């Protein structure tokens, strides 16, 4: 029955287009796919050699694409660097609706491959039209985004791997550290606007909301995924280009500081995650997760005794302790010991509870620092934000994404033994300048890098962020449709 075949092919084209993340242009790229599938349906060899393999990849990508959109370097990096536990967490977090759509897609695709066959009088013309339509279709766009993102990702991993064996070429002009202990806490998936310290009505960060410190309101992460954002924040970089041998750790080492890296994030294999290529330069490193197998879901609290030990180690000069937490990483309910808010919106409740947990961790670390009686400074920032993809009212589903301002609007905070006031600094600062901020913070001057404090950095109104595979103006991004209640 031809009528049924048309309907199924149309449904298949729509599901493919949504599932690989092009619903914005569904009429064009979905329409092209529909025409291509009709025109090429009688060519059996083409169906099995071209449409089948691409369609199969798209079917497997469906759940990722439905939630996170079309492939970009961040998604590809996450796919490569996610361990088994995270994959299982991801599969469990997928709403039932997405599973059902995925199954419908699979059934429609099988039906199309086996049953649908339209014969045309002008066979050659139909074939050529089919090929042209396919070229402009969502599946072809998907393939090209997959290819480009993987290419970028492989290039980035190569650069990062090579950097492990390179020595940094810092030329130190002058070293004058102001503090005995430096602590850098790297947060995860924390949006600024859900923090009470930045005005959220629920008191999600009670310690940060009142503690003396400098709170930058306008700090923007370099990119929207950990593996893409952190090598660009913690190392010298320009857009897609990376020079990771010159990073915060090699700079602190060159300044004769003791460098200690404590992490609750994965350390898969040897040095294959983007962040471990930087961590590896530290004189001491402790990873709570060793990657590979079903890694245990360790709480960030487990970092605290390690921190205390690192702090107590005697050392003559200044120390840099980096604490890389799991923070607010999806799935939020797995990150916390208890839900502090018990909101009806479970996902949001757990997400906000992770804020509370991170706030407590920062508070504990500050108390440990105070107890030493030595001078200290602590910086905290988050690697990127998230955006809400839920279409249901009263239900939040925050995920990684790169299309919204909130994917980049993150906290940057300094708390130090000589800061006695709670100050909000309204200024747009890019994480691409973090190396300069860091260099000023630890009191090091080099020939390679201007060292500038958050006060000295000029207000930059045209900050670019890495979105997908390219640099885009932050201003051009939309607001998350479910942007939280603002001050
Ligand atoms: Zn992240």
Boltz pocket constraint, residues with backbone or C-beta under 6 A from the ligand:
constraints:
  - pocket:
      binder: B
      contacts: [[A, 187], [A, 188], [A, 189], [A, 224], [A, 225], [A, 226], [A, 227], [A, 383], [A, 384]]
      max_distance: 6.0
